[in-house]
C-alpha cells in the first residue's frame, strides 16, 4: 500500500488571516483589566489652581461657558487620570472621597478609545483637557470652541485634537492582508508585507490559531511557517491594548467619572 502524501508539498487547504482591533468592550482604564483589580472606591481630585476656562455650544446650538480641570482618581497610593461623562454635574471640592465603582453607562466607542489612547500624544494638562473635550463631544454632543489656561493663554485645540485623532485612527487600522487567504508550502516560510506600514507587533494577542502554524512579526512583515501539526484553518490576532471590562465611578449627586 502506498503511503499518502501531500501533492506538490502543499497544504491541502488554506489559511485565512484575520486581524482585529478592540472596538467594543474597551475599558477606560489605561492598565489592562488582567493586570489589576478595579478598587471599589476611589477619591476624585483636581488642582484648584489649574482650572481651564472654556466656551462652546450644546448640540442644539445654544452657547455655554464652563470650567474644567485635569481630574484624577487616587487609590491604593496610585493617581490615575479620569474623565467626566456627566458635564452638567459639578464637583464641589478639590478632594472628593467616596466615589464608588459602577458599570459604565452606554457611550460611543470613540469616547472609550480616546480615554485610553490620549496619553500616546502627551500626559500634560493641555492634552488631558483636549481629550476631555473630545469625550464630551462624542458622548454628550457638547462642542468646545475655545479653551484657555489659568494664566489666560489659549490652548491650541485643533493641533492637539488632530494628534489624538490620528492616534485613534492608527489604532483602528488593520493590515493590508487582513481577511486574505494564503496557501503555505510545507517546510517553507511565507512572508506577508503590510503595505499600510503598521507595527504588527501591536497585534500581540492570539484569538485563535486553528491552522496550528508558527508565525513571527518584524515591523510590517508577518512570517508564516508550517509544522507537522499544521492544517487548514484560521489565524486571528488582535491588539490587547485597551482590552478589558468597562468601569465608571459615581458618588450620589455628583458626576460619573471614567477611570483611566
BAMARVEX-109281 format. One line per field, with one value per residue (C-alpha): residue in three letters; chain; z, y, x. Coordinates in Angstrom, 1 decimal. Each point is the difference from the previous one (the first is absolute). Layout:
# BAMARVEX-109281
res c(ALA  ...)
chain c(A  ...)
w c(Z  ...)
v c(Y  ...)
u c(X  ...)
This chain:
# BAMARVEX-109281
res c(UNK  UNK  UNK  UNK  UNK  UNK  UNK  UNK  UNK  UNK  UNK  UNK  UNK  UNK  UNK  UNK  UNK  UNK  UNK  UNK  UNK  UNK  UNK  UNK  UNK  UNK  UNK  UNK  UNK  UNK  UNK  UNK  UNK  UNK  UNK  UNK  UNK  UNK  UNK  UNK  UNK  UNK  UNK  UNK  UNK  UNK  UNK  UNK  UNK  UNK  UNK  UNK  UNK  UNK  UNK  UNK  UNK  UNK  UNK  UNK  UNK  UNK  UNK  UNK  UNK  UNK  UNK  UNK  UNK  UNK  UNK  UNK  UNK  UNK  UNK  UNK  UNK  UNK  UNK  UNK  UNK  UNK  UNK  UNK  UNK  UNK  UNK  UNK  UNK  UNK  UNK  UNK  UNK  UNK  UNK  UNK  UNK  UNK  UNK  UNK  UNK  UNK  UNK  UNK  UNK  UNK  UNK  UNK  UNK  UNK  UNK  UNK  UNK  UNK  UNK  UNK  UNK  UNK  UNK  UNK  UNK  UNK  UNK  UNK  UNK  UNK  UNK  UNK  UNK  UNK  UNK  UNK  UNK  UNK  UNK  UNK  UNK  UNK  UNK  UNK  UNK  UNK  UNK  UNK  UNK  UNK  UNK  UNK  UNK  UNK  UNK  UNK  UNK  UNK  UNK  UNK  UNK  UNK  UNK  UNK  UNK  UNK  UNK  UNK  UNK  UNK  UNK  UNK  UNK  UNK  UNK  UNK  UNK  UNK  UNK  UNK  UNK  UNK  UNK  UNK  UNK  UNK  UNK  UNK  UNK  UNK  UNK  UNK  UNK  UNK  UNK  UNK  UNK  UNK  UNK  UNK  UNK  UNK  UNK  UNK  UNK  UNK  UNK  UNK  UNK  UNK  UNK  UNK  UNK  UNK  UNK  UNK  UNK  UNK  UNK  UNK  UNK  UNK  UNK  UNK  UNK  UNK  UNK  UNK  UNK  UNK  UNK  UNK  UNK  UNK  UNK  UNK  UNK  UNK  UNK  UNK  UNK  UNK  UNK  UNK  UNK  UNK  UNK  UNK  UNK  UNK  UNK  UNK  UNK  UNK  UNK  UNK  UNK  UNK  UNK  UNK  UNK  UNK  UNK  UNK)
chain c(A  A  A  A  A  A  A  A  A  A  A  A  A  A  A  A  A  A  A  A  A  A  A  A  A  A  A  A  A  A  A  A  A  A  A  A  A  A  A  A  A  A  A  A  A  A  A  A  A  A  A  A  A  A  A  A  A  A  A  A  A  A  A  A  A  A  A  A  A  A  A  A  A  A  A  A  A  A  A  A  A  A  A  A  A  A  A  A  A  A  A  A  A  A  A  A  A  A  A  A  A  A  A  A  A  A  A  A  A  A  A  A  A  A  A  A  A  A  A  A  A  A  A  A  A  A  A  A  A  A  A  A  A  A  A  A  A  A  A  A  A  A  A  A  A  A  A  A  A  A  A  A  A  A  A  A  A  A  A  A  A  A  A  A  A  A  A  A  A  A  A  A  A  A  A  A  A  A  A  A  A  A  A  A  A  A  A  A  A  A  A  A  A  A  A  A  A  A  A  A  A  A  A  A  A  A  A  A  A  A  A  A  A  A  A  A  A  A  A  A  A  A  A  A  A  A  A  A  A  A  A  A  A  A  A  A  A  A  A  A  A  A  A  A  A  A  A  A  A  A  A  A  A  A  A  A  A  A  A  A)
w c(0.0  -0.9  2.7  -0.4  -0.8  -0.5  -3.7  -0.9  3.7  0.6  2.7  -1.4  1.4  0.6  2.8  0.6  1.7  2.2  2.0  2.6  1.9  3.2  -1.0  2.6  3.6  0.5  3.5  0.9  2.2  -1.4  1.8  -1.4  1.9  0.3  1.8  2.8  2.0  -0.2  3.5  1.4  1.1  -1.1  0.9  -2.8  0.0  -2.1  0.3  0.9  -1.3  -3.5  -1.2  -3.7  -1.3  -3.0  -2.3  -2.3  -1.2  0.7  -2.8  -0.4  -0.7  3.4  1.3  3.4  2.0  2.6  1.8  0.0  1.5  -0.3  2.4  1.7  2.0  3.1  1.3  1.5  -0.2  -3.8  -1.8  -3.4  -2.4  -0.4  -2.2  0.8  -2.0  1.7  -0.6  1.4  3.5  2.0  2.2  3.1  1.6  -1.2  2.0  -0.1  1.6  -0.3  -3.7  -0.5  -2.9  -2.4  -3.4  -2.8  -1.6  -3.7  -1.9  -3.5  -0.6  -1.2  3.5  1.6  -2.4  0.7  3.7  -0.5  -2.8  0.7  2.0  -3.1  -1.0  3.3  3.7  0.6  1.3  -3.5  -1.6  2.7  -0.2  -3.8  0.4  2.4  -2.7  -2.5  2.5  0.7  -3.6  -0.8  3.1  0.7  -3.2  1.5  -2.2  1.7  -2.3  2.2  3.0  2.1  2.7  3.5  -1.2  -2.8  -2.9  -2.6  -0.5  -3.6  -0.1  -3.8  0.2  3.1  -1.2  -3.4  1.7  2.3  -3.0  -1.9  2.9  0.0  -3.7  -0.1  2.8  -2.0  -3.2  -1.2  -2.1  -3.8  0.0  2.7  -1.1  -2.7  -0.8  -0.3  -1.2  1.8  -1.1  2.4  1.4  -1.4  1.4  -1.6  0.7  -0.2  -0.2  1.3  -2.4  2.6  1.8  3.4  2.9  0.0  3.5  1.4  -1.0  2.9  1.1  -1.8  -0.2  -1.9  -2.0  -1.2  -2.8  2.6  -1.9  1.4  -0.6  1.0  -0.8  -0.9  -0.5  -2.8  -1.0  1.1  -0.5  -0.1  0.3  0.1  2.2  0.3  1.7  -2.5  -1.8  -1.7  2.4  1.2  1.7  1.8  1.9  1.9  1.9  3.8  0.7  1.3  0.5  3.2  1.9  0.0  3.4  1.3  3.4  1.4  3.2  0.8  -1.4  -1.9  -3.3  -1.4  -0.6  -2.3  1.6  -2.4)
v c(0.0  3.4  2.5  3.1  3.2  3.7  0.8  2.6  0.2  2.5  0.1  -1.3  2.9  3.7  2.4  2.9  3.0  2.3  2.9  1.9  3.2  0.3  2.1  -1.2  -0.9  2.4  1.0  3.6  -1.2  0.4  -3.1  -3.2  -1.6  -3.2  2.0  1.6  -0.1  3.0  1.4  0.2  3.6  2.9  3.6  2.5  2.9  3.1  2.9  3.2  2.0  -1.6  0.9  0.4  2.4  -1.3  1.2  -2.1  -1.1  -2.8  -2.2  2.3  3.0  1.7  1.6  -0.7  1.0  -2.4  -1.0  -3.3  -1.4  -3.1  -2.5  -3.0  -3.1  -0.6  -3.6  -2.4  2.5  0.5  3.0  -0.6  2.5  -0.2  1.7  1.2  -1.2  2.1  3.5  1.8  -1.3  1.9  -1.3  2.2  -0.5  -0.7  -3.2  -2.3  -3.4  -2.6  -0.5  -3.6  -2.4  -0.3  -1.5  2.4  1.6  -0.3  2.2  0.0  -2.2  3.2  1.5  -3.2  -0.2  3.7  -0.7  -2.7  1.3  3.7  -0.6  -1.0  3.7  1.3  -0.1  3.8  1.8  1.6  -3.4  -1.4  3.0  -0.4  -3.7  0.9  2.4  -2.9  -2.3  2.6  0.4  -3.7  -1.0  3.1  2.0  3.0  2.0  2.0  2.9  1.8  -1.0  2.1  -0.9  1.6  2.7  0.9  -1.4  -2.0  -3.7  -1.1  -2.4  -0.8  -1.1  -2.2  -1.4  -0.9  -2.0  -1.9  -0.7  -1.4  -2.3  -1.3  -0.5  -1.8  -2.3  -1.0  -0.7  -3.6  -1.6  0.1  -3.8  -0.2  -2.5  -1.6  -3.7  -1.2  -3.4  -1.2  -2.5  -2.7  0.7  3.5  3.4  2.6  3.7  2.4  3.7  2.5  2.9  2.1  0.2  -1.1  -1.2  -3.6  -0.7  2.0  -2.9  -1.9  -2.3  -3.2  -0.4  -3.2  -2.1  -2.9  -0.5  -0.9  2.0  1.8  3.8  3.0  3.6  2.6  3.5  -0.1  -3.6  -3.2  -3.3  -3.2  -3.5  -3.4  -3.0  -3.6  1.0  2.7  -0.2  2.0  2.7  3.5  2.3  2.9  2.6  3.1  2.9  -0.6  3.7  1.3  -3.4  -0.5  0.7  3.6  1.7  3.3  1.7  2.0  1.8  0.8  3.5  0.5  -1.0  -3.4  -0.4  -2.4  -1.2  0.0)
u c(0.0  1.3  0.4  -2.1  1.8  -0.8  0.1  2.7  0.9  -2.8  -2.6  -3.3  -1.9  0.5  0.7  -2.2  1.6  -2.1  1.1  -2.1  0.1  -2.0  -3.0  -2.4  0.3  2.9  0.9  0.7  2.8  3.5  1.2  -1.4  -2.8  2.0  2.8  -1.9  -3.3  -2.2  -0.3  -3.5  0.4  2.3  0.6  -0.5  2.4  0.8  2.4  -1.9  2.9  -0.2  -3.5  -0.6  -2.7  -2.0  -2.7  -2.1  -3.4  -2.5  -1.2  -3.0  2.2  -0.4  3.2  1.6  3.0  1.5  3.1  1.9  3.2  2.1  -1.6  1.6  -1.1  2.1  0.0  2.5  2.8  -0.7  -1.1  -1.7  -1.6  -3.7  -2.6  -3.5  -3.0  -2.6  1.2  -3.1  0.7  2.6  2.8  -0.2  3.4  3.6  0.0  -3.0  0.0  -2.7  -0.3  -1.2  0.4  -2.9  -0.6  1.0  -3.1  -0.5  2.5  1.5  3.1  1.8  -0.3  1.3  3.0  0.9  -0.1  2.6  2.2  0.4  3.1  1.8  -0.1  1.1  -0.7  -0.1  -3.1  -0.7  -0.2  -2.2  -2.3  -0.4  -0.6  -2.8  -1.3  -0.1  -1.7  -2.7  -0.7  -0.2  -2.0  -2.1  -0.1  1.8  2.4  2.8  1.1  2.5  2.1  2.3  2.5  0.0  2.4  -2.4  2.1  -1.9  0.2  0.6  -3.0  0.2  3.7  -0.4  -3.3  1.5  2.8  -2.5  -2.2  3.0  0.9  -3.5  -0.1  3.3  -1.2  -3.0  1.9  0.5  2.7  -0.5  -0.2  -2.7  -2.6  2.1  0.5  3.5  1.4  3.0  2.7  1.1  3.5  0.1  -0.7  -2.3  0.5  -2.9  0.7  -2.5  -0.2  -1.8  3.3  -1.4  2.1  -1.4  1.5  -2.9  -2.2  1.4  -2.9  -0.9  -3.8  0.2  2.5  -2.0  2.6  2.6  2.7  3.0  0.4  2.0  -0.1  2.7  -1.2  -2.6  0.8  -1.7  1.9  -2.1  1.5  -1.5  0.8  -1.1  -3.3  -0.9  -3.3  -2.7  -1.2  -0.1  2.5  -1.6  2.1  -1.2  1.4  -0.1  0.3  -3.3  -1.5  -2.0  -3.2  -1.4  -0.4  -1.0  -0.1  -2.9  -0.9  -3.6  -0.9  3.3  1.6  0.7  3.7  1.7  3.2  2.9)
